[in-house]
């Protein structure tokens, strides 16, 4: 009798969660898409420039040591005797 009661409660909870998920999922997806659209619109507004407007983007890559140059990778090789 206890096993039958457990199965009925488990099935009931399963269907209840299924109904709630079906009701809330579209709302959550729509809210997420709205946020993504707002961010995209905001970035688009920031990127649009008026005619004659000048912007300078500074790189912070070698900010610590101005004498440091990125000249590439060191390749170790051996001489071949013929």
Jmol script that loads the backbone (N, CA, C; Angstrom):
load data "model"
ATOM      1  N   UNK A   1       0.819  -1.188   0.000  1.00  0.00           N
ATOM      2  CA  UNK A   1       0.000   0.000   0.000  1.00  0.00           C
ATOM      3  C   UNK A   1       0.866   1.256   0.000  1.00  0.00           C
ATOM      4  N   UNK A   2       1.983   1.211   0.739  1.00  0.00           N
ATOM      5  CA  UNK A   2       2.878   2.365   0.811  1.00  0.00           C
ATOM      6  C   UNK A   2       3.549   2.643  -0.525  1.00  0.00           C
ATOM      7  N   UNK A   3       3.890   1.598  -1.269  1.00  0.00           N
ATOM      8  CA  UNK A   3       4.515   1.757  -2.576  1.00  0.00           C
ATOM      9  C   UNK A   3       3.548   2.388  -3.572  1.00  0.00           C
ATOM     10  N   UNK A   4       2.304   1.986  -3.536  1.00  0.00           N
ATOM     11  CA  UNK A   4       1.292   2.551  -4.429  1.00  0.00           C
ATOM     12  C   UNK A   4       1.077   4.026  -4.131  1.00  0.00           C
ATOM     13  N   UNK A   5       1.044   4.386  -2.865  1.00  0.00           N
ATOM     14  CA  UNK A   5       0.884   5.794  -2.459  1.00  0.00           C
ATOM     15  C   UNK A   5       2.078   6.612  -2.955  1.00  0.00           C
ATOM     16  N   UNK A   6       3.279   6.063  -2.813  1.00  0.00           N
ATOM     17  CA  UNK A   6       4.484   6.759  -3.271  1.00  0.00           C
ATOM     18  C   UNK A   6       4.446   6.983  -4.779  1.00  0.00           C
ATOM     19  N   UNK A   7       4.048   5.978  -5.541  1.00  0.00           N
ATOM     20  CA  UNK A   7       3.989   6.088  -7.005  1.00  0.00           C
ATOM     21  C   UNK A   7       2.973   7.142  -7.420  1.00  0.00           C
ATOM     22  N   UNK A   8       1.812   7.169  -6.781  1.00  0.00           N
ATOM     23  CA  UNK A   8       0.788   8.161  -7.117  1.00  0.00           C
ATOM     24  C   UNK A   8       1.278   9.577  -6.812  1.00  0.00           C
ATOM     25  N   UNK A   9       1.922   9.772  -5.675  1.00  0.00           N
ATOM     26  CA  UNK A   9       2.443  11.099  -5.322  1.00  0.00           C
ATOM     27  C   UNK A   9       3.560  11.510  -6.284  1.00  0.00           C
ATOM     28  N   UNK A  10       4.455  10.576  -6.625  1.00  0.00           N
ATOM     29  CA  UNK A  10       5.555  10.889  -7.536  1.00  0.00           C
ATOM     30  C   UNK A  10       5.039  11.271  -8.914  1.00  0.00           C
ATOM     31  N   UNK A  11       4.049  10.538  -9.420  1.00  0.00           N
ATOM     32  CA  UNK A  11       3.472  10.854 -10.731  1.00  0.00           C
ATOM     33  C   UNK A  11       2.761  12.205 -10.670  1.00  0.00           C
ATOM     34  N   UNK A  12       2.053  12.463  -9.584  1.00  0.00           N
ATOM     35  CA  UNK A  12       1.367  13.746  -9.416  1.00  0.00           C
ATOM     36  C   UNK A  12       2.339  14.910  -9.402  1.00  0.00           C
ATOM     37  N   UNK A  13       3.441  14.760  -8.679  1.00  0.00           N
ATOM     38  CA  UNK A  13       4.454  15.813  -8.625  1.00  0.00           C
ATOM     39  C   UNK A  13       5.101  15.995  -9.999  1.00  0.00           C
ATOM     40  N   UNK A  14       5.332  14.896 -10.693  1.00  0.00           N
ATOM     41  CA  UNK A  14       5.921  14.977 -12.039  1.00  0.00           C
ATOM     42  C   UNK A  14       5.039  15.792 -12.978  1.00  0.00           C
ATOM     43  N   UNK A  15       3.748  15.474 -13.011  1.00  0.00           N
ATOM     44  CA  UNK A  15       2.846  16.197 -13.910  1.00  0.00           C
ATOM     45  C   UNK A  15       2.658  17.651 -13.472  1.00  0.00           C
ATOM     46  N   UNK A  16       2.645  17.901 -12.176  1.00  0.00           N
ATOM     47  CA  UNK A  16       2.531  19.273 -11.677  1.00  0.00           C
ATOM     48  C   UNK A  16       3.745  20.108 -12.110  1.00  0.00           C
ATOM     49  N   UNK A  17       4.941  19.555 -11.958  1.00  0.00           N
ATOM     50  CA  UNK A  17       6.147  20.258 -12.390  1.00  0.00           C
ATOM     51  C   UNK A  17       6.173  20.440 -13.903  1.00  0.00           C
ATOM     52  N   UNK A  18       5.681  19.469 -14.629  1.00  0.00           N
ATOM     53  CA  UNK A  18       5.628  19.561 -16.087  1.00  0.00           C
ATOM     54  C   UNK A  18       4.715  20.705 -16.523  1.00  0.00           C
ATOM     55  N   UNK A  19       3.560  20.831 -15.877  1.00  0.00           N
ATOM     56  CA  UNK A  19       2.623  21.916 -16.207  1.00  0.00           C
ATOM     57  C   UNK A  19       3.219  23.272 -15.842  1.00  0.00           C
ATOM     58  N   UNK A  20       3.836  23.365 -14.680  1.00  0.00           N
ATOM     59  CA  UNK A  20       4.448  24.631 -14.261  1.00  0.00           C
ATOM     60  C   UNK A  20       5.580  25.014 -15.199  1.00  0.00           C
ATOM     61  N   UNK A  21       6.395  24.052 -15.586  1.00  0.00           N
ATOM     62  CA  UNK A  21       7.513  24.330 -16.497  1.00  0.00           C
ATOM     63  C   UNK A  21       7.001  24.814 -17.846  1.00  0.00           C
ATOM     64  N   UNK A  22       5.957  24.185 -18.361  1.00  0.00           N
ATOM     65  CA  UNK A  22       5.394  24.608 -19.648  1.00  0.00           C
ATOM     66  C   UNK A  22       4.809  26.016 -19.567  1.00  0.00           C
ATOM     67  N   UNK A  23       4.321  26.410 -18.417  1.00  0.00           N
ATOM     68  CA  UNK A  23       3.748  27.735 -18.262  1.00  0.00           C
ATOM     69  C   UNK A  23       4.830  28.801 -18.102  1.00  0.00           C
ATOM     70  N   UNK A  24       5.907  28.485 -17.387  1.00  0.00           N
ATOM     71  CA  UNK A  24       6.932  29.480 -17.080  1.00  0.00           C
ATOM     72  C   UNK A  24       8.041  29.571 -18.122  1.00  0.00           C
ATOM     73  N   UNK A  25       8.313  28.502 -18.828  1.00  0.00           N
ATOM     74  CA  UNK A  25       9.430  28.483 -19.771  1.00  0.00           C
ATOM     75  C   UNK A  25       9.325  29.567 -20.854  1.00  0.00           C
ATOM     76  N   UNK A  26       8.190  29.727 -21.522  1.00  0.00           N
ATOM     77  CA  UNK A  26       8.120  30.794 -22.536  1.00  0.00           C
ATOM     78  C   UNK A  26       8.350  32.187 -21.945  1.00  0.00           C
ATOM     79  N   UNK A  27       7.858  32.412 -20.746  1.00  0.00           N
ATOM     80  CA  UNK A  27       8.068  33.704 -20.092  1.00  0.00           C
ATOM     81  C   UNK A  27       9.554  33.940 -19.827  1.00  0.00           C
ATOM     82  N   UNK A  28      10.257  32.939 -19.318  1.00  0.00           N
ATOM     83  CA  UNK A  28      11.679  33.092 -19.023  1.00  0.00           C
ATOM     84  C   UNK A  28      12.503  33.279 -20.292  1.00  0.00           C
ATOM     85  N   UNK A  29      12.163  32.564 -21.347  1.00  0.00           N
ATOM     86  CA  UNK A  29      12.877  32.696 -22.612  1.00  0.00           C
ATOM     87  C   UNK A  29      12.657  34.088 -23.192  1.00  0.00           C
ATOM     88  N   UNK A  30      11.418  34.575 -23.157  1.00  0.00           N
ATOM     89  CA  UNK A  30      11.115  35.901 -23.685  1.00  0.00           C
ATOM     90  C   UNK A  30      11.864  36.979 -22.900  1.00  0.00           C
ATOM     91  N   UNK A  31      11.925  36.837 -21.599  1.00  0.00           N
ATOM     92  CA  UNK A  31      12.635  37.807 -20.755  1.00  0.00           C
ATOM     93  C   UNK A  31      14.130  37.811 -21.082  1.00  0.00           C
ATOM     94  N   UNK A  32      14.703  36.635 -21.290  1.00  0.00           N
ATOM     95  CA  UNK A  32      16.115  36.527 -21.629  1.00  0.00           C
ATOM     96  C   UNK A  32      16.395  37.160 -22.986  1.00  0.00           C
ATOM     97  N   UNK A  33      15.538  36.896 -23.977  1.00  0.00           N
ATOM     98  CA  UNK A  33      15.724  37.493 -25.295  1.00  0.00           C
ATOM     99  C   UNK A  33      15.577  39.001 -25.254  1.00  0.00           C
ATOM    100  N   UNK A  34      14.671  39.505 -24.429  1.00  0.00           N
ATOM    101  CA  UNK A  34      14.502  40.956 -24.301  1.00  0.00           C
ATOM    102  C   UNK A  34      15.769  41.606 -23.740  1.00  0.00           C
ATOM    103  N   UNK A  35      16.372  40.972 -22.738  1.00  0.00           N
ATOM    104  CA  UNK A  35      17.612  41.500 -22.173  1.00  0.00           C
ATOM    105  C   UNK A  35      18.739  41.498 -23.208  1.00  0.00           C
ATOM    106  N   UNK A  36      18.820  40.405 -23.986  1.00  0.00           N
ATOM    107  CA  UNK A  36      19.854  40.326 -25.013  1.00  0.00           C
ATOM    108  C   UNK A  36      19.639  41.396 -26.082  1.00  0.00           C
ATOM    109  N   UNK A  37      18.393  41.654 -26.434  1.00  0.00           N
ATOM    110  CA  UNK A  37      18.085  42.668 -27.435  1.00  0.00           C
ATOM    111  C   UNK A  37      18.438  44.062 -26.922  1.00  0.00           C
ATOM    112  N   UNK A  38      18.160  44.331 -25.656  1.00  0.00           N
ATOM    113  CA  UNK A  38      18.507  45.625 -25.065  1.00  0.00           C
ATOM    114  C   UNK A  38      20.019  45.830 -25.075  1.00  0.00           C
ATOM    115  N   UNK A  39      20.789  44.802 -24.744  1.00  0.00           N
ATOM    116  CA  UNK A  39      22.249  44.913 -24.761  1.00  0.00           C
ATOM    117  C   UNK A  39      22.753  45.158 -26.171  1.00  0.00           C
ATOM    118  N   UNK A  40      22.180  44.462 -27.144  1.00  0.00           N
ATOM    119  CA  UNK A  40      22.601  44.648 -28.528  1.00  0.00           C
ATOM    120  C   UNK A  40      22.265  46.059 -29.008  1.00  0.00           C
ATOM    121  N   UNK A  41      21.099  46.559 -28.655  1.00  0.00           N
ATOM    122  CA  UNK A  41      20.726  47.928 -29.025  1.00  0.00           C
ATOM    123  C   UNK A  41      21.660  48.949 -28.387  1.00  0.00           C
ATOM    124  N   UNK A  42      22.006  48.711 -27.123  1.00  0.00           N
ATOM    125  CA  UNK A  42      22.900  49.637 -26.422  1.00  0.00           C
ATOM    126  C   UNK A  42      24.289  49.635 -27.067  1.00  0.00           C
ATOM    127  N   UNK A  43      24.793  48.460 -27.425  1.00  0.00           N
ATOM    128  CA  UNK A  43      26.100  48.389 -28.071  1.00  0.00           C
ATOM    129  C   UNK A  43      26.057  49.038 -29.443  1.00  0.00           C
ATOM    130  N   UNK A  44      24.959  48.892 -30.151  1.00  0.00           N
ATOM    131  CA  UNK A  44      24.825  49.510 -31.471  1.00  0.00           C
ATOM    132  C   UNK A  44      24.831  51.024 -31.355  1.00  0.00           C
ATOM    133  N   UNK A  45      24.172  51.557 -30.329  1.00  0.00           N
ATOM    134  CA  UNK A  45      24.156  53.007 -30.124  1.00  0.00           C
ATOM    135  C   UNK A  45      25.552  53.519 -29.789  1.00  0.00           C
ATOM    136  N   UNK A  46      26.308  52.740 -29.009  1.00  0.00           N
ATOM    137  CA  UNK A  46      27.662  53.149 -28.640  1.00  0.00           C
ATOM    138  C   UNK A  46      28.599  53.120 -29.846  1.00  0.00           C
ATOM    139  N   UNK A  47      28.367  52.223 -30.784  1.00  0.00           N
ATOM    140  CA  UNK A  47      29.270  52.066 -31.915  1.00  0.00           C
ATOM    141  C   UNK A  47      28.989  53.051 -33.033  1.00  0.00           C
ATOM    142  N   UNK A  48      27.784  53.570 -33.105  1.00  0.00           N
ATOM    143  CA  UNK A  48      27.477  54.506 -34.178  1.00  0.00           C
ATOM    144  C   UNK A  48      28.173  55.820 -33.899  1.00  0.00           C
ATOM    145  N   UNK A  49      28.805  56.370 -34.923  1.00  0.00           N
ATOM    146  CA  UNK A  49      29.553  57.616 -34.794  1.00  0.00           C
ATOM    147  C   UNK A  49      28.922  58.665 -35.692  1.00  0.00           C
ATOM    148  N   UNK A  50      28.975  59.882 -35.215  1.00  0.00           N
ATOM    149  CA  UNK A  50      28.516  60.983 -36.049  1.00  0.00           C
ATOM    150  C   UNK A  50      29.623  61.341 -37.030  1.00  0.00           C
ATOM    151  N   UNK A  51      29.256  61.967 -38.120  1.00  0.00           N
ATOM    152  CA  UNK A  51      30.232  62.334 -39.135  1.00  0.00           C
ATOM    153  C   UNK A  51      31.204  63.353 -38.548  1.00  0.00           C
ATOM    154  N   UNK A  52      32.492  63.088 -38.707  1.00  0.00           N
ATOM    155  CA  UNK A  52      33.522  63.975 -38.202  1.00  0.00           C
ATOM    156  C   UNK A  52      33.953  63.677 -36.779  1.00  0.00           C
ATOM    157  N   UNK A  53      33.310  62.737 -36.108  1.00  0.00           N
ATOM    158  CA  UNK A  53      33.662  62.402 -34.739  1.00  0.00           C
ATOM    159  C   UNK A  53      34.880  61.483 -34.735  1.00  0.00           C
ATOM    160  N   UNK A  54      35.816  61.740 -33.846  1.00  0.00           N
ATOM    161  CA  UNK A  54      37.047  60.962 -33.765  1.00  0.00           C
ATOM    162  C   UNK A  54      37.104  60.286 -32.401  1.00  0.00           C
ATOM    163  N   UNK A  55      37.425  58.996 -32.403  1.00  0.00           N
ATOM    164  CA  UNK A  55      37.621  58.276 -31.148  1.00  0.00           C
ATOM    165  C   UNK A  55      38.976  57.592 -31.180  1.00  0.00           C
ATOM    166  N   UNK A  56      39.610  57.520 -30.012  1.00  0.00           N
ATOM    167  CA  UNK A  56      40.924  56.887 -29.895  1.00  0.00           C
ATOM    168  C   UNK A  56      40.790  55.748 -28.900  1.00  0.00           C
ATOM    169  N   UNK A  57      41.052  54.529 -29.352  1.00  0.00           N
ATOM    170  CA  UNK A  57      41.042  53.357 -28.490  1.00  0.00           C
ATOM    171  C   UNK A  57      42.484  53.027 -28.141  1.00  0.00           C
ATOM    172  N   UNK A  58      42.814  53.100 -26.858  1.00  0.00           N
ATOM    173  CA  UNK A  58      44.183  52.837 -26.442  1.00  0.00           C
ATOM    174  C   UNK A  58      44.316  51.394 -25.985  1.00  0.00           C
ATOM    175  N   UNK A  59      45.406  50.767 -26.401  1.00  0.00           N
ATOM    176  CA  UNK A  59      45.683  49.401 -26.020  1.00  0.00           C
ATOM    177  C   UNK A  59      46.398  49.391 -24.677  1.00  0.00           C
ATOM    178  N   UNK A  60      46.021  48.477 -23.803  1.00  0.00           N
ATOM    179  CA  UNK A  60      46.660  48.346 -22.491  1.00  0.00           C
ATOM    180  C   UNK A  60      47.549  47.116 -22.447  1.00  0.00           C
ATOM    181  N   UNK A  61      47.937  46.615 -23.613  1.00  0.00           N
ATOM    182  CA  UNK A  61      48.690  45.365 -23.686  1.00  0.00           C
ATOM    183  C   UNK A  61      50.075  45.499 -23.055  1.00  0.00           C
ATOM    184  N   UNK A  62      50.869  46.470 -23.447  1.00  0.00           N
ATOM    185  CA  UNK A  62      52.219  46.671 -22.905  1.00  0.00           C
ATOM    186  C   UNK A  62      52.237  47.898 -22.001  1.00  0.00           C
ATOM    187  N   UNK A  63      51.266  48.015 -21.166  1.00  0.00           N
ATOM    188  CA  UNK A  63      51.117  49.204 -20.328  1.00  0.00           C
ATOM    189  C   UNK A  63      52.187  49.270 -19.252  1.00  0.00           C
ATOM    190  N   UNK A  64      52.619  48.136 -18.714  1.00  0.00           N
ATOM    191  CA  UNK A  64      53.559  48.107 -17.605  1.00  0.00           C
ATOM    192  C   UNK A  64      54.971  48.517 -17.994  1.00  0.00           C
ATOM    193  N   UNK A  65      55.517  48.030 -19.098  1.00  0.00           N
ATOM    194  CA  UNK A  65      56.877  48.307 -19.503  1.00  0.00           C
ATOM    195  C   UNK A  65      56.865  48.821 -20.938  1.00  0.00           C
ATOM    196  N   UNK A  66      57.126  50.123 -21.151  1.00  0.00           N
ATOM    197  CA  UNK A  66      57.063  50.663 -22.510  1.00  0.00           C
ATOM    198  C   UNK A  66      58.190  50.173 -23.413  1.00  0.00           C
ATOM    199  N   UNK A  67      59.305  49.666 -22.836  1.00  0.00           N
ATOM    200  CA  UNK A  67      60.422  49.184 -23.641  1.00  0.00           C
ATOM    201  C   UNK A  67      60.235  47.742 -24.096  1.00  0.00           C
ATOM    202  N   UNK A  68      59.258  47.069 -23.570  1.00  0.00           N
ATOM    203  CA  UNK A  68      59.015  45.676 -23.922  1.00  0.00           C
ATOM    204  C   UNK A  68      58.390  45.613 -25.313  1.00  0.00           C
ATOM    205  N   UNK A  69      59.017  44.846 -26.190  1.00  0.00           N
ATOM    206  CA  UNK A  69      58.514  44.715 -27.544  1.00  0.00           C
ATOM    207  C   UNK A  69      58.123  43.258 -27.783  1.00  0.00           C
ATOM    208  N   UNK A  70      57.028  43.080 -28.447  1.00  0.00           N
ATOM    209  CA  UNK A  70      56.574  41.738 -28.795  1.00  0.00           C
ATOM    210  C   UNK A  70      57.111  41.446 -30.190  1.00  0.00           C
ATOM    211  N   UNK A  71      58.266  40.758 -30.248  1.00  0.00           N
ATOM    212  CA  UNK A  71      58.908  40.546 -31.542  1.00  0.00           C
ATOM    213  C   UNK A  71      58.672  39.146 -32.075  1.00  0.00           C
ATOM    214  N   UNK A  72      57.904  38.324 -31.372  1.00  0.00           N
ATOM    215  CA  UNK A  72      57.602  36.998 -31.886  1.00  0.00           C
ATOM    216  C   UNK A  72      58.133  35.906 -30.979  1.00  0.00           C
ATOM    217  N   UNK A  73      57.999  34.691 -31.445  1.00  0.00           N
ATOM    218  CA  UNK A  73      58.420  33.525 -30.682  1.00  0.00           C
ATOM    219  C   UNK A  73      59.865  33.167 -31.031  1.00  0.00           C
ATOM    220  N   UNK A  74      60.575  32.645 -30.035  1.00  0.00           N
ATOM    221  CA  UNK A  74      61.937  32.182 -30.241  1.00  0.00           C
ATOM    222  C   UNK A  74      61.886  30.756 -30.758  1.00  0.00           C
ATOM    223  N   UNK A  75      62.573  30.505 -31.846  1.00  0.00           N
ATOM    224  CA  UNK A  75      62.609  29.173 -32.433  1.00  0.00           C
ATOM    225  C   UNK A  75      64.014  28.616 -32.272  1.00  0.00           C
ATOM    226  N   UNK A  76      64.129  27.511 -31.557  1.00  0.00           N
ATOM    227  CA  UNK A  76      65.407  26.868 -31.336  1.00  0.00           C
ATOM    228  C   UNK A  76      65.667  25.914 -32.507  1.00  0.00           C
ATOM    229  N   UNK A  77      66.854  25.989 -33.073  1.00  0.00           N
ATOM    230  CA  UNK A  77      67.162  25.106 -34.187  1.00  0.00           C
ATOM    231  C   UNK A  77      68.590  24.593 -34.069  1.00  0.00           C
ATOM    232  N   UNK A  78      68.868  23.541 -34.761  1.00  0.00           N
ATOM    233  CA  UNK A  78      70.212  22.975 -34.781  1.00  0.00           C
ATOM    234  C   UNK A  78      70.751  23.074 -36.193  1.00  0.00           C
ATOM    235  N   UNK A  79      72.064  23.326 -36.256  1.00  0.00           N
ATOM    236  CA  UNK A  79      72.678  23.393 -37.572  1.00  0.00           C
ATOM    237  C   UNK A  79      72.861  21.978 -38.121  1.00  0.00           C
ATOM    238  N   UNK A  80      72.692  21.822 -39.408  1.00  0.00           N
ATOM    239  CA  UNK A  80      72.837  20.528 -40.046  1.00  0.00           C
ATOM    240  C   UNK A  80      74.145  20.508 -40.808  1.00  0.00           C
ATOM    241  N   UNK A  81      75.009  19.525 -40.490  1.00  0.00           N
ATOM    242  CA  UNK A  81      76.263  19.385 -41.191  1.00  0.00           C
ATOM    243  C   UNK A  81      76.056  18.530 -42.437  1.00  0.00           C
ATOM    244  N   UNK A  82      76.606  18.981 -43.534  1.00  0.00           N
ATOM    245  CA  UNK A  82      76.449  18.210 -44.759  1.00  0.00           C
ATOM    246  C   UNK A  82      77.676  17.416 -45.065  1.00  0.00           C
TER     247      UNK A  82
END
end "model"
wireframe off; spacefill off
backbone 0.3
color backbone group
